[in-house]
Structures are given as C-alpha cells and as structure tokens.
Amino acid sequence: MLTSIQDKTVIVTGGSKGIGKGIASVFARQGAKVMIAARGESAAQQTVDEIKAAGGTAAYFLCDVANWEQVQALVEYTENTFGPVDILCANAGSFPQKKIIDLAPEEWDDMMSTNLKSTFLCVKACIPHFEKLGAGRVVITSSITGPITGYPGWSHYGATKAGQLGFMRTAAMELARYNTTINSVMPGNIVTEGLASLGEDYLNSMAAAIPLKRLGDVEDIANAALFLASKEAAYITGQQIVVDGGQTLPECMEAVAEI
C-alpha cells in the first residue's frame, strides 16, 4: 500500500467513467479524498455512490474542463469540500474517430480544447495549491496513439496526446519550484465503454496484436497513476510510463505469433 496517498485531496477529470473512473476508485481505496470532475451528472453520481459504498470518500463537480472559469470553480469547490489540492489527475478526453478528409476544422478545435487545453487549464488552476502546500503531483493520461503509434481516424486525437507530452516536459521544469512533479501514463488498448463501442472484431484483433494477449483493464492504468502520485515517486518528473501489455514492442504480427 502506498501510504503517502492517505488523506490526500485528488481531482480526477473525466472521472465518472472509463480510465478516469478506474483512477478515482483506486485512489479512493488508498484513502484519498477524490473529487470527480465530469459533464454528466448521472454517471458522476453513480461513481461517487460506488466509491462511498466501498468505504471511500468522493464527491463530484459538473464542469467543462476546457473552460477556464469552470476549472477555477472546480478547484475552489474541491478546496472547500476536501481541502487544498494535493494531486491532479488530468484524465479528461474524448476520441471520436474521423479521417482527415472528413474532419471539420471546428471538430479539430473541439478536440484540442477537450484533450489538450484542459490539461493546461487544470494544471494552471492547481499551482496556487501546490505552492501553498509546498508539494504537489500531476499525472496526465496521454496515450500510445500520437506519441508512438498512429491509427486512421485519430489524427486529431493523436496530436493532442503528443501535445500533452510536450506540455509536460516544460511544465516539469516550471513546477519544480513548487516541489511538484508532473508525469504521464500512456495507455494502450484498455477495456472501457468507449473502446467496447468499436465492436468485438476490433477488440479481438487488437488483443491478438498484444504480446500479453489481452486488452488492459482500467486499474492497470490507475495503478501506474497511483505510483506516480505517491511519495515513493518523488524524484520522477517529466517522464512517461507506457502501459500497453507490450503492444508497441513487436515489429510485425509475425513476431507476436512466435510468442
């Protein structure tokens, strides 16, 4: 157990479902006070109810994390509810699939706001808390798509995920003065509601290309985020951890078949 998470105040953006829900649940099990930022009230309430039923502490705040005023309100509400923010898990994101030829400029802008601008805004809003506390942790949910791999229809998504890593490296230097680290988890194919909607054939084909022969679970990502947010990871900053079951390792499908 990473005891340094106990009683810490944590914001998880996009925390009502998928990877974000996994992160929120794992942090709560380690004794953190979790604020879930989400747009949908029903899913947010359900996640909070599940965490509380398991003995954890959680609340939610409805907001658009691409809106500066709403992000500031989120951080203020979190402080009023649980105390100053110790840990930010910048997880909110979307990944609608559309090829460049069909992608409208407005859709590109929406993706940049939801996935990339939101990361910047949430970090910016939490800096005064990190300064006041004398320490802080930021964990970004990036992806292998963009920084390492590509997939047709996700040029805009990939651009945001690569952009998060570029932001992270300079942010690591700027946040160091507040004794705050910022790192990233880069998931491969993880079983979530969004991924499941792509169909059984897609899921099976992706699992076949992974050396461990399975898709990941949300807790595989949450456990990596938990470590990066802990005291035990205090000397790690500006780095990324790939959590993909070895998906990005093989040169070709034939290499996987040899396993």
N, C-alpha and C positions, 0 to 999 in steps of 0.2 A: 504493500500500500504506500502510495506517495503521500505521506502525512502532511507535506507542505501545502497541499490543496485545501486542507480542512479550514472551514470558515472563510475562505476567500470569496470575494464577490466577483462573479463572472458574467459577462454579457456574451450570449451566443446569438449572432444574427442569422436569420434563416433557421432558427432553432426549433421550428414546430414540426418538421418532417425530414425524412431522408438522413443525410450525414449530420446535419445540424441537430436533429433530434437525438441521434446517437451520441453526439458530443455532449449535449445537455444532460442526458441520462447518466453517462459515465462520470461526468464531473460531479453531479449531484450525489452519486453513490460514494464518492470520495469525500463528501462532506462540504462541498462548495455550495454557496448560495447563488442560484442560477437565474438570471434574467433572460428570458427568451424574447427576442425581437422578431416580429413576423407581421405579415399583412393580413392573414386570415385568422379571425377570432376563434372559429370552431376548432381548427387544428391546434392552435396555440393553447386553448383551454384544455383540450384533451391531453396534450403533452404535459402540461402542468399538473393535471389531475393524476396522471400515471406516475409522475415523479413523486408527488406527495404520498400517493398510496404505497410507494416503495420506501417511504420514510425519509425522502429528500426534501429540500427546500427550494421552491421555484415560484416565479411569477412571470407574467408576460406583459409586453407593451407593444401595442399595434403602431407600426410606423413604416414609412418608406425610407430605407437607409440610404437612398440616393438623394434625399432632401436634407439639407444642412440644418434647417430649423427643427425638423423632426428628430434628427440624430441628436442634437443638443438636448431636446426634450427627453429622449430615451436615457441619456446619461444622467440627467438630473433626476429623473424618476427612479433610476436604479440606485443612485446615492441615497435618495430619500427613503427607499424601501429596504435596502440591504447595507448601505454604507458605500464609501468610495470604491471605484472600480479597480480591482487588482489585476484582472485578466480579461482581455478581449479576444474572443474567437470570431474573426471576421470570415464568416462562412456563407453569407447570403449570396445567392447566384441563381441564374437560370441558364438553360441550354437548349433553346428551340433550334431545331435543325433546318437550315435553309441554305442552298447553294448560292454562291456569289451572284450568279446571273439573275436570281430571283429575289435577292436580298435588297430591300429598300433602304435608302440612307437613314431614314428615321429608325428602322429596326436596328441598324448598326449602332446608332447613338443610344438607343434604349439599352442595348447590351453593355455598352461602355459604362453607362450610368449604374446599372444594376450590379454588375460584377466588379468593376474597377474603381469608379468614382466612390462607391460606397465604402470600399476598403480605406481609401484616403480620408473620407469624412469621419469614419468611426475612430480611426487612429488619432486624428487631429482632436476630436472631442474628448478623448480619454487622456491626452497628455497632461492636462492640469491635475488629474487624479494621480497619475504616476509620479508627477513632481511632488505633490503633497505627501504621498506615501513613502517616497524615496525608493520606489521599486515598481516594476510592472512587467507584464508579459503580454505579448501579442502573438497569436497563432492564426495564420492565414490558411484558408482552404483553397489551394490552387488546383492543379490537375496535371497529369502527364500530357494531356491534349493541349498543344500550343507550345509549351516549353521543350517537349521531347518528341511528341508524335503529332500527326495530323489525321483528320478524318473528313471526307467530303460533307459539306453542310455545316461545318463548325469553324469556319474561318474567323467569324466574329467572336465566338466563344474562346477559341484558341488564342486570339490576340489579347483578350482580357486576362487570361490565365498567365500568359507570358509577361504581360504588363504588371501583374501583381508582384512577380519576382523582381522585376526591375525596380519597382517602387520599394520593395522590401530591403534591397541592398543599401540604398541610400538612407532609408528610414532607420536602418540598424545603426548607422553612424550618428544620426541626429538624436535618436532615442537613448543612446548610450549615456548621455549626460544626466539622464533621469534614472540611471541604473535599470533600464528597461530593455528587454530583449524582444526581438521580432523574428519569427521563423515561419516556415511554411510546410504544410503537409501536401503531398502531391498524389492524390488517389488515382488508381487505375480504374477498372470497371468494378463498381460497388453496387450491390443489390439495393436499390431504392425504388420508391414509387415511380420516379421519372424514368429510370432505366428499364423497369419492368414494362413500361408502356411501349417500348421499342419492339417488343414481341419475343416469343420463345425462341424463334430461329436465330435472332440476333444474339440473345443471351447464350445459347448453346455454342454458336460459332466463336464468340469471344472467350468462353471458358476453355474451348479446345485449343486456343492460342496461348494460354497461360501455363507456364511450367507447373504450377501447383494444381492445375486442372480444376480450378473453381473460381467463381467470382468472389470478390471480397464482401465482407459484412461491414455495416456502418461502425461497429465497435472496433474493427481493425484500424479505422481512421481515428476514431475517438481516443483510442489508447495511445497513438502516436502524438496526438494533440495534447493529451494529458501529460505526457513526459515533457514535451517542450514547454509546457506552462508551469512545470514544477521547479522547486528549488534545486533539485538534482541536475537540472539543465541550465543552471545559472550562467555558465561560461560558453553557451552556444547562442550565437546570434547571426542573423543574416544568412541562414542556411535553409536547405530544404531536404525533406525526407520523402523518398518515393515509396509509396505503399501500394504495390501492384501485383504481388504474387509472382514477380519475375517477368511480367508481361513485356517489358521493354528490353529484355535481355536477348532473346533469340534473333538470329539473323533472318530466319525464314521458318515457315511452318514445318519444313522437314526436320529442322533442329529440335522442335518440340516433340515431333513424332519419335525421336530417338530416345526420349526420356523413359 
